[in-house]
Structure formats: C-alpha cells, structure tokens
Amino acid sequence: MSELFDVLFGAMGLRASLFQRLADDPAALLWPAVGVALLAAASTMLGHIAILLLNHIRGWRLLTSLALSALALALLNVVQAAITWAMAWLILGRFPLLSLLVVGLISTAPLVLNVTTALPHLGLPLGRIWEGWSFMVLIVGASWAFSVPIAWALGFTIAGWLVIQLLSRLLQKPLNWAASRFWTLATGRPTMIRGRDILAGTPIIPVSQPAAEVSR
C-alpha cells in the first residue's frame, strides 16, 4: 500500500526518482501503477455518480449510465495507449509496450482528483486541469522511460492526441448511434451522449429529464 501511494504522489509531483525506477525496471511498477489507475477510475466514477444524482438519475438508469461511462473510459484509455505506442513506434522505431503501459497507468495519477468535477461551475475547468496535469505526467514519463528528450516525447504524444481528435470526428456518427442504441435497449429511454463525449470520458446522462435539472 505504501508503494502505491509513493507511486501516486511521485507521479503527481513529477519526481525524477520515480521515473528513474520506471526507466530501470518498468515491470516492478506495474501493479502499483494498476492501483493508481484504479483509484483514478474510482474517483472519476464518484464524480459521475454525483453529477447523475444532481440530475435526478437513480436506480437502474444510474447503474446503466455508470457502466457505460466506465466502459467508454476504459476503451478510451486503451485506444489512447495503442495510438501513442503506434506513433512512438513510427517515430522512434522499436518501442517497448510494457514501459508505455506503465507510463500510461501512472499518468492517471492526477485523475484521482476527478471527484471534484462534480462541483457546480468549477467541475469542468477542474477536470481540464487534471487532464492537462495527466498529460504532463505522460510526457515526462515517456521521456524517462525511453531515454528520449522531452521534445520527442511531446511530439509523439501530441501526434497520438491529434489522431484521437481525428477519430472523434470520423467516428462521431457511429459512436452516437451505438451509445444511443445500447442505452435505449438497456433502459427504454434515449440518451444525449455524443461521440465526442465518449472520447472525452464524460458521464452519460439521459435526455428525458426536466429542463431545470443541474448539468455539468
């Protein structure tokens, strides 16, 4: 447990000692990194629960929305890791997948604060700050893990981000249809989720609510 929090706070603080361990033996940090990612996921889901409860969504619809949000978030992280690895492989040649996996997991450390995204008015800007912080951890971690300058790490992570943005445009309609269809089959009601919302990891909120509801 102590190692989990060492990795968590080391990543958030961009500690050189943590990234040196990552460069030397990424496998030793795999399970603590998984723990960090699970904490980040739990915090994100807590933030989603608060938002959904504020929108008067409870019971089966709450559980379904959380399940869809968690699935979308997990798929998003997998896609981002795969694309970042592909960009690094194209730019740098052979690129160890385990190292990138550990870097991707520990980069979620700032997202343990995602529960604050439920705060009215402040939630969205806070969420953007945590995402930017997470991106910074990813860049620094990639630089250490693969012994490349920050500029190179920044280059292939930005390239991966640009591909994600392109996919969000190209896949928007099929993602809209798939999410809406799945929600309708599960609950019998429509949803306002859009493809770009899925790729942003935002909570899935039904549309059949009163106009005065609180929204993020």
Contacts in CASP RR format, 6 or more apart in sequence:
PFRMAT RR
TARGET T0000
AUTHOR 0000-0000-0000
METHOD contacts of the structure
MODEL  1
MSELFDVLFGAMGLRASLFQRLADDPAALLWPAVGVALLAAASTMLGHIA
ILLLNHIRGWRLLTSLALSALALALLNVVQAAITWAMAWLILGRFPLLSL
LVVGLISTAPLVLNVTTALPHLGLPLGRIWEGWSFMVLIVGASWAFSVPI
AWALGFTIAGWLVIQLLSRLLQKPLNWAASRFWTLATGRPTMIRGRDILA
GTPIIPVSQPAAEVSR
3 32 0 8 1.000
4 32 0 8 1.000
4 35 0 8 1.000
4 36 0 8 1.000
4 39 0 8 1.000
6 18 0 8 1.000
6 32 0 8 1.000
7 18 0 8 1.000
7 29 0 8 1.000
7 32 0 8 1.000
7 33 0 8 1.000
7 36 0 8 1.000
7 106 0 8 1.000
7 109 0 8 1.000
8 36 0 8 1.000
8 39 0 8 1.000
8 109 0 8 1.000
8 112 0 8 1.000
9 15 0 8 1.000
9 109 0 8 1.000
10 17 0 8 1.000
10 18 0 8 1.000
10 109 0 8 1.000
11 18 0 8 1.000
11 36 0 8 1.000
11 106 0 8 1.000
11 107 0 8 1.000
11 109 0 8 1.000
11 110 0 8 1.000
11 137 0 8 1.000
12 109 0 8 1.000
12 110 0 8 1.000
12 133 0 8 1.000
12 137 0 8 1.000
14 136 0 8 1.000
14 137 0 8 1.000
14 140 0 8 1.000
16 144 0 8 1.000
18 106 0 8 1.000
19 140 0 8 1.000
19 141 0 8 1.000
19 143 0 8 1.000
19 144 0 8 1.000
19 145 0 8 1.000
20 144 0 8 1.000
21 28 0 8 1.000
21 29 0 8 1.000
22 29 0 8 1.000
22 99 0 8 1.000
22 102 0 8 1.000
22 103 0 8 1.000
22 106 0 8 1.000
22 141 0 8 1.000
22 144 0 8 1.000
22 145 0 8 1.000
23 144 0 8 1.000
23 145 0 8 1.000
23 147 0 8 1.000
26 96 0 8 1.000
26 98 0 8 1.000
26 99 0 8 1.000
26 101 0 8 1.000
26 102 0 8 1.000
26 145 0 8 1.000
27 98 0 8 1.000
27 102 0 8 1.000
29 102 0 8 1.000
29 106 0 8 1.000
30 98 0 8 1.000
30 101 0 8 1.000
30 102 0 8 1.000
30 105 0 8 1.000
33 102 0 8 1.000
33 104 0 8 1.000
33 105 0 8 1.000
33 106 0 8 1.000
34 105 0 8 1.000
35 105 0 8 1.000
36 105 0 8 1.000
36 106 0 8 1.000
36 108 0 8 1.000
36 109 0 8 1.000
36 112 0 8 1.000
37 77 0 8 1.000
37 105 0 8 1.000
37 106 0 8 1.000
37 108 0 8 1.000
39 112 0 8 1.000
40 108 0 8 1.000
40 109 0 8 1.000
40 111 0 8 1.000
40 112 0 8 1.000
40 114 0 8 1.000
41 70 0 8 1.000
41 73 0 8 1.000
41 74 0 8 1.000
41 108 0 8 1.000
43 111 0 8 1.000
43 112 0 8 1.000
43 113 0 8 1.000
43 114 0 8 1.000
43 115 0 8 1.000
44 73 0 8 1.000
44 111 0 8 1.000
44 114 0 8 1.000
44 115 0 8 1.000
44 117 0 8 1.000
45 66 0 8 1.000
45 69 0 8 1.000
45 70 0 8 1.000
46 114 0 8 1.000
46 115 0 8 1.000
46 118 0 8 1.000
47 114 0 8 1.000
47 115 0 8 1.000
47 116 0 8 1.000
47 117 0 8 1.000
47 118 0 8 1.000
47 203 0 8 1.000
48 65 0 8 1.000
48 66 0 8 1.000
48 69 0 8 1.000
48 118 0 8 1.000
48 203 0 8 1.000
49 62 0 8 1.000
49 66 0 8 1.000
49 118 0 8 1.000
50 115 0 8 1.000
50 118 0 8 1.000
51 117 0 8 1.000
51 118 0 8 1.000
51 203 0 8 1.000
51 205 0 8 1.000
51 215 0 8 1.000
51 216 0 8 1.000
52 58 0 8 1.000
52 62 0 8 1.000
52 65 0 8 1.000
52 66 0 8 1.000
52 203 0 8 1.000
52 205 0 8 1.000
53 62 0 8 1.000
54 118 0 8 1.000
54 120 0 8 1.000
54 213 0 8 1.000
54 214 0 8 1.000
55 205 0 8 1.000
55 209 0 8 1.000
55 213 0 8 1.000
55 214 0 8 1.000
55 215 0 8 1.000
56 209 0 8 1.000
56 210 0 8 1.000
56 213 0 8 1.000
57 65 0 8 1.000
57 205 0 8 1.000
57 206 0 8 1.000
57 209 0 8 1.000
60 187 0 8 1.000
61 187 0 8 1.000
61 189 0 8 1.000
61 206 0 8 1.000
64 183 0 8 1.000
64 186 0 8 1.000
64 187 0 8 1.000
65 203 0 8 1.000
65 204 0 8 1.000
65 205 0 8 1.000
65 206 0 8 1.000
68 179 0 8 1.000
68 182 0 8 1.000
68 183 0 8 1.000
68 193 0 8 1.000
68 204 0 8 1.000
69 201 0 8 1.000
69 202 0 8 1.000
69 203 0 8 1.000
69 204 0 8 1.000
72 179 0 8 1.000
72 198 0 8 1.000
72 201 0 8 1.000
72 204 0 8 1.000
73 201 0 8 1.000
76 198 0 8 1.000
76 199 0 8 1.000
76 201 0 8 1.000
77 104 0 8 1.000
77 108 0 8 1.000
79 164 0 8 1.000
79 167 0 8 1.000
80 160 0 8 1.000
80 164 0 8 1.000
81 100 0 8 1.000
81 101 0 8 1.000
81 104 0 8 1.000
83 160 0 8 1.000
83 163 0 8 1.000
83 164 0 8 1.000
84 100 0 8 1.000
84 138 0 8 1.000
84 142 0 8 1.000
84 156 0 8 1.000
84 157 0 8 1.000
84 160 0 8 1.000
85 95 0 8 1.000
85 97 0 8 1.000
85 100 0 8 1.000
86 160 0 8 1.000
87 156 0 8 1.000
87 157 0 8 1.000
87 159 0 8 1.000
87 160 0 8 1.000
87 163 0 8 1.000
88 95 0 8 1.000
88 100 0 8 1.000
88 142 0 8 1.000
88 146 0 8 1.000
88 156 0 8 1.000
89 95 0 8 1.000
91 152 0 8 1.000
91 155 0 8 1.000
91 156 0 8 1.000
91 159 0 8 1.000
92 146 0 8 1.000
92 148 0 8 1.000
92 152 0 8 1.000
92 156 0 8 1.000
95 146 0 8 1.000
96 146 0 8 1.000
99 145 0 8 1.000
99 146 0 8 1.000
100 142 0 8 1.000
100 145 0 8 1.000
102 145 0 8 1.000
103 138 0 8 1.000
103 141 0 8 1.000
103 142 0 8 1.000
103 145 0 8 1.000
104 138 0 8 1.000
106 137 0 8 1.000
106 141 0 8 1.000
107 134 0 8 1.000
107 135 0 8 1.000
107 137 0 8 1.000
107 138 0 8 1.000
107 141 0 8 1.000
108 134 0 8 1.000
109 134 0 8 1.000
109 137 0 8 1.000
110 130 0 8 1.000
110 131 0 8 1.000
110 132 0 8 1.000
110 133 0 8 1.000
110 134 0 8 1.000
110 137 0 8 1.000
111 130 0 8 1.000
111 131 0 8 1.000
111 134 0 8 1.000
113 126 0 8 1.000
113 130 0 8 1.000
114 127 0 8 1.000
114 130 0 8 1.000
116 122 0 8 1.000
116 123 0 8 1.000
116 126 0 8 1.000
116 127 0 8 1.000
116 130 0 8 1.000
117 123 0 8 1.000
117 124 0 8 1.000
117 126 0 8 1.000
117 127 0 8 1.000
117 130 0 8 1.000
117 216 0 8 1.000
118 216 0 8 1.000
119 126 0 8 1.000
120 214 0 8 1.000
123 216 0 8 1.000
124 216 0 8 1.000
135 157 0 8 1.000
135 161 0 8 1.000
138 157 0 8 1.000
139 150 0 8 1.000
139 153 0 8 1.000
139 154 0 8 1.000
139 157 0 8 1.000
140 150 0 8 1.000
140 153 0 8 1.000
141 153 0 8 1.000
142 148 0 8 1.000
142 153 0 8 1.000
142 156 0 8 1.000
142 157 0 8 1.000
143 149 0 8 1.000
143 150 0 8 1.000
143 152 0 8 1.000
143 153 0 8 1.000
146 153 0 8 1.000
164 199 0 8 1.000
167 199 0 8 1.000
168 195 0 8 1.000
168 196 0 8 1.000
168 199 0 8 1.000
171 195 0 8 1.000
172 194 0 8 1.000
172 195 0 8 1.000
172 196 0 8 1.000
175 194 0 8 1.000
175 195 0 8 1.000
175 198 0 8 1.000
175 199 0 8 1.000
176 193 0 8 1.000
176 194 0 8 1.000
176 195 0 8 1.000
179 191 0 8 1.000
179 193 0 8 1.000
179 194 0 8 1.000
179 195 0 8 1.000
179 198 0 8 1.000
179 204 0 8 1.000
180 190 0 8 1.000
180 191 0 8 1.000
180 193 0 8 1.000
183 189 0 8 1.000
183 190 0 8 1.000
183 191 0 8 1.000
183 193 0 8 1.000
183 204 0 8 1.000
183 206 0 8 1.000
184 190 0 8 1.000
184 191 0 8 1.000
187 206 0 8 1.000
189 206 0 8 1.000
189 207 0 8 1.000
189 208 0 8 1.000
190 206 0 8 1.000
190 207 0 8 1.000
190 208 0 8 1.000
191 204 0 8 1.000
191 205 0 8 1.000
191 206 0 8 1.000
191 207 0 8 1.000
192 205 0 8 1.000
192 206 0 8 1.000
192 207 0 8 1.000
193 204 0 8 1.000
193 205 0 8 1.000
197 204 0 8 1.000
202 216 0 8 1.000
203 216 0 8 1.000
205 215 0 8 1.000
205 216 0 8 1.000
END
